[in-house]
Every structure is written in C-alpha cells, then in structure tokens.
Amino acid sequence: MTAGAEQVEPVIYVNFATWTLNGQRMSRSDHALLQVFVERAGEVITKRELWNAFWGSVPQNDYGRFTSRALEAAVSRLRRKGVPLINIWGVGWLLPEGALADNHD
C-alpha cells in the first residue's frame, strides 16, 4: 500500500434482489437511496442529485435553500445500519469504493 492511501475493508453486504443490507431487510426508501450510492461508489453525490434521484424534485424556499431534513434523516438511517457514508460538508456524501462485499447484486 502506498503512503497516504487508505484501504477500505468491505463492511456492507447488500442484496438488492432480496432487499437486504447486512442480512437485515431494507425499507423501500433505504433500498432506493443505497442503490444510488452503490451505482456511484467512489463519487461525491450532491444533496441535489440525491433529492432528484430519490424524490424527483428538490424542496426549497424562496432563497433556493433546502427546506427539508428528510434526506439527512435517510442518510443517517443508512449509517446506523453500517453503511460507511462520508459526509463532504456542504456538498453531499460519498460511499468509498471497496466498501461493498463482492456478493452484492
């Protein structure tokens, strides 16, 4: 391993066919949100991109700011279930490459 390179051990086991995460059943919203992170593992996904992928629109006030904490709550739920999402402050989240075990569908 090179200096400064960090290797991530696979910590989550996802089966989208049976809707399970680490052997536990996922809700519909967990399933949809995790699928976005898995498809773009290793990339920073902005809050706006997640809102559009997850709900189809972005709730905002007259100043263009997000008006709902639902996305943060959904990400927090995934984290509590063991998904190692990294918060990129003011931008969005990142699922590190290599965080998935090889047996995901």
MOLINGI-V436641 format. One record per residue. N is the residue number from 0. RES is the residue in one letter. OMEGA is omega in whole degrees, 0 to 359 (none if undefined). Layout:
n = <N,N>
res = <RES,RES>
omega = <OMEGA,OMEGA>
//
This chain:
n = <0,1,2,3,4,5,6,7,8,9,10,11,12,13,14,15,16,17,18,19,20,21,22,23,24,25,26,27,28,29,30,31,32,33,34,35,36,37,38,39,40,41,42,43,44,45,46,47,48,49,50,51,52,53,54,55,56,57,58,59,60,61,62,63,64,65,66,67,68,69,70,71,72,73,74,75,76,77,78,79,80,81,82,83,84,85,86,87,88,89,90,91,92,93,94,95,96,97,98,99,100,101,102,103,104>
res = <M,T,A,G,A,E,Q,V,E,P,V,I,Y,V,N,F,A,T,W,T,L,N,G,Q,R,M,S,R,S,D,H,A,L,L,Q,V,F,V,E,R,A,G,E,V,I,T,K,R,E,L,W,N,A,F,W,G,S,V,P,Q,N,D,Y,G,R,F,T,S,R,A,L,E,A,A,V,S,R,L,R,R,K,G,V,P,L,I,N,I,W,G,V,G,W,L,L,P,E,G,A,L,A,D,N,H,D>
omega = <181,179,178,179,181,179,181,176,176,182,180,178,185,172,182,179,180,178,179,178,184,177,180,180,178,172,178,181,176,181,183,182,180,180,177,180,181,180,182,180,181,179,172,179,183,177,180,179,179,178,181,180,188,184,177,177,182,177,180,178,182,181,178,179,177,182,182,176,183,180,178,178,180,178,178,178,178,179,179,179,174,179,186,180,179,179,173,192,178,183,183,184,181,169,183,173,180,179,181,172,184,185,178,179,none>
//
